[in-house]
């Protein structure tokens, strides 16, 4: 089930996001403190992506549930296949099928961990960014004033673990939409995102 966001110009939605550090600390310090100072993505963000005077309002990683939810379909299929083969073979190779299933499930979970480590969602007073990748970093970058709509997406599996995703739809139809996938406290994060978009439109900032 999907819920459209509140109108972006809703005057009743107050801003709840505040800079993570004083302005003197600079955007690089703000990004590193909120994301995780040991995270390589935070260093990439502060060194290459932030612009002069740009303030980080929010920098988060997906919930740890991302690891299990993103690999659930594959792992479920592997488990069912191993059980089916065991039944067909009259349980003659149960151990072999079990070890094979554990190998593939473990490998998929390790890949999901690497994907989780390489993913970062950033909201500044000017832009929305999503960094993702294992061997190379893919960056989604959209100015706040060029976002036409956001949408809170709550899949059944995410609802079970109190997480959700936020779809970000740019005004330019040639630019693909992006999603902040499997985040904790999705309603609160969505409110902060919408509030930042409203402020950017009202103040004339947001890199139009």
NORDABEL-V862100 format. One record per helix or strand of 2 or more residues. SS is the DSSP state (2 for helix, 1 for strand). FROM is the first residue (numbers start at 1). LEN is the number of residues. If there is no record, write none. Layout:
BEGIN
ss: {SS | SS}
from: {FROM | FROM}
len: {LEN | LEN}
END
This chain:
BEGIN
ss: {1 | 2 | 2 | 1 | 2 | 2 | 1 | 1 | 1 | 2 | 1 | 2 | 1 | 1 | 2}
from: {2 | 23 | 40 | 56 | 65 | 94 | 120 | 127 | 138 | 144 | 147 | 156 | 163 | 178 | 186}
len: {3 | 13 | 10 | 5 | 24 | 24 | 5 | 6 | 6 | 3 | 7 | 5 | 8 | 7 | 18}
END
